[in-house]
Every structure is written in structure tokens, then in C-alpha cells.
Amino acid sequence: MVAKAIVRHLRMTPRKVGYVIAPLRLRTVADALALLSVTNRRAAKPVAKAIASAFANAQQKDPAVREDDLVISQVVANAGPMWKRFRPAAFGRATRVLKRTTHLTVELEKKT
């Protein structure tokens, strides 16, 4: 692992983020950012921001590194804490609404 970035408490479900991160594994940073710029999903923007942050962390360690030199070795969307809310239901009851959050982890490695 050359660099790592973690986004915590991202306010969308891990499943929806998973649809966006699935095609990014083992792509270069430049390819991933280009793909995310044309992806029509709400999760694409925070995922791109996390990848850019991981690349910036890699540049802090080695300023000569380029976007084409690094590959996304691991990108994971784990479940974060759930916000529990209630909404009215029929017959005077209340139903629970779980507002899910995501912890997103991006790890970069040198291209082999």
C-alpha cells in the first residue's frame, strides 16, 4: 500500500456506493477519475473525492508520483452507523426509518 484515504459517515447506503466502486478496482487513478466524471450516480462525487485524497496522500510521500503510476488496489464501502428516525403510520402507529451511512476506504499501490 502506497497511500490510503478513509471517508467516514458518508450519508448514503453502502449498497449504492458499492455499485459505483465495483468497476474501479485495479484501475489506475487517472482511469478511475475519468470514469467517475461521466458516471451518473450520486455516489460518484464522494468516491472521486476519496480517490483524489488518496492520490494527494501518495504525493505527500513521493512528489514525483503520477496518476498513471498508481492502481486502486482496494476500495471498500462498509456500513457505518445508522440514524434511527420514526415516521407516522396507519392506525396511530409509527414505523422506523433507518438512514444508513457508509465508511469508504481507498488504498493505492504502485502499478506492477
WOCORDA-V507716 format. One record per pair of residues at least 24 apart in sequence whose C-alpha atoms are under 10 Angstrom apart, sorted by sequence separation. I is the first residue (numbers start at 1). J is the second residue. D is the distance in whole Angstrom. If there is no record, write none. Layout:
{{I:J:D} {I:J:D}}
This chain:
{{17:41:9} {19:43:9} {20:44:6} {51:75:9} {77:101:10} {78:102:6} {79:103:6} {80:104:9} {16:41:9} {17:42:9} {18:43:9} {19:44:10} {20:45:10} {29:54:9} {30:55:10} {50:75:10} {77:102:6} {78:103:5} {79:104:9} {16:42:9} {17:43:6} {21:47:8} {29:55:8} {76:102:10} {77:103:6} {78:104:6} {16:43:7} {17:44:8} {20:47:8} {21:48:10} {76:103:8} {77:104:5} {78:105:8} {16:44:10} {47:75:9} {76:104:6} {77:105:7} {14:43:10} {17:46:9} {75:104:7} {76:105:5} {77:106:9} {12:42:9} {13:43:9} {17:47:8} {47:77:10} {75:105:6} {76:106:7} {12:43:8} {74:105:8} {75:106:4} {76:107:9} {11:43:10} {74:106:6} {75:107:6} {10:43:9} {73:106:8} {74:107:5} {75:108:9} {33:67:10} {72:106:7} {73:107:6} {74:108:7} {32:67:10} {72:107:6} {73:108:5} {74:109:9} {10:46:8} {30:66:9} {31:67:9} {71:107:9} {72:108:5} {73:109:6} {10:47:10} {29:66:9} {30:67:5} {31:68:8} {70:107:10} {71:108:6} {72:109:6} {73:110:9} {29:67:5} {30:68:6} {70:108:6} {71:109:5} {72:110:9} {73:111:9} {7:46:8} {28:67:7} {29:68:6} {30:69:9} {32:71:9} {69:108:10} {70:109:5} {71:110:6} {72:111:9} {7:47:9} {28:68:6} {29:69:8} {30:70:9} {31:71:9} {32:72:8} {69:109:8} {70:110:5} {71:111:6} {27:68:9} {28:69:7} {29:70:6} {30:71:9} {69:110:6} {70:111:5} {71:112:9} {7:49:9} {28:70:6} {29:71:6} {68:110:9} {69:111:6} {70:112:9} {7:50:7} {27:70:8} {28:71:4} {29:72:7} {68:111:8} {69:112:9} {5:49:10} {6:50:7} {26:70:9} {27:71:5} {28:72:6} {5:50:6} {6:51:9} {26:71:6} {27:72:6} {28:73:9} {65:110:9} {4:50:9} {5:51:7} {7:53:10} {25:71:8} {26:72:5} {27:73:8} {4:51:9} {5:52:9} {6:53:9} {24:71:9} {25:72:6} {26:73:6} {5:53:6} {6:54:8} {24:72:7} {25:73:6} {26:74:8} {4:53:8} {5:54:5} {24:73:9} {25:74:7} {26:75:9} {58:107:10} {3:53:9} {4:54:5} {5:55:9} {24:74:9} {25:75:7} {58:108:8} {3:54:6} {4:55:8} {5:56:9} {24:75:8} {25:76:10} {54:105:9} {55:106:10} {57:108:10} {58:109:9} {2:54:9} {3:55:7} {4:56:10} {5:57:8} {54:106:7} {55:107:9} {2:55:9} {3:56:9} {4:57:7} {5:58:10} {21:74:10} {22:75:8} {53:106:9} {54:107:7} {55:108:8} {3:57:6} {4:58:8} {21:75:7} {22:76:9} {50:104:8} {51:105:9} {52:106:10} {54:108:7} {2:57:9} {3:58:5} {21:76:8} {22:77:10} {50:105:8} {51:106:6} {2:58:6} {3:59:9} {21:77:8} {50:106:7} {51:107:8} {1:58:10} {2:59:10} {3:60:9} {18:75:9} {20:77:10} {47:104:8} {50:107:10} {51:108:9} {3:61:8} {18:76:8} {19:77:10} {46:104:9} {47:105:9} {2:61:8} {17:76:9} {18:77:6} {47:106:9} {2:62:9} {17:77:7} {18:78:9} {16:77:9} {17:78:9} {14:76:9} {15:77:8} {14:77:5} {15:78:9} {13:77:9} {14:78:6} {15:79:9} {13:78:9} {14:79:6} {13:79:8} {14:80:8} {3:70:9} {10:77:10} {12:79:10} {13:80:9} {2:70:8} {4:72:10} {12:80:10} {2:71:10} {3:72:10} {6:75:10} {8:77:10} {10:79:10} {11:80:9} {13:82:10} {1:71:10} {4:74:9} {5:75:10} {6:76:10} {7:77:9} {8:78:9} {9:79:9} {10:80:8} {11:81:10} {1:72:10} {2:73:10} {4:75:10} {6:77:10} {8:79:10} {9:80:6} {10:81:10} {11:82:10} {1:73:8} {8:80:7} {9:81:7} {11:83:10} {1:74:9} {8:81:10} {9:82:9} {29:108:8} {28:108:9} {25:106:10} {27:108:10} {28:109:9} {26:108:9} {28:110:9} {21:104:10} {26:109:9} {28:111:8} {18:102:10} {27:111:9} {15:100:10} {17:102:8} {21:106:10} {26:111:9} {13:99:8} {14:100:8} {16:102:10} {17:103:10} {18:104:10} {12:99:8} {13:100:5} {14:101:7} {15:102:9} {17:104:9} {11:99:8} {12:100:6} {13:101:6} {14:102:5} {11:100:7} {12:101:5} {13:102:6} {14:103:8} {10:100:9} {11:101:5} {12:102:6} {13:103:10} {14:104:8} {9:100:9} {10:101:5} {11:102:7} {12:103:10} {9:101:5} {10:102:5} {11:103:9} {8:101:8} {9:102:5} {10:103:6} {8:102:7} {9:103:6} {10:104:8} {7:102:8} {8:103:4} {9:104:9} {7:103:6} {8:104:6} {6:103:7} {7:104:5} {8:105:8} {6:104:6} {7:105:6} {5:104:8} {6:105:5} {7:106:9} {5:105:6} {6:106:6} {4:105:7} {5:106:5} {6:107:9} {4:106:6} {5:107:7} {3:106:8} {4:107:4} {5:108:9} {3:107:6} {4:108:6} {2:107:7} {3:108:5} {4:109:9} {1:107:6} {2:108:6} {3:109:7} {1:108:6} {2:109:5} {3:110:10} {1:109:5} {2:110:7} {1:110:8}}
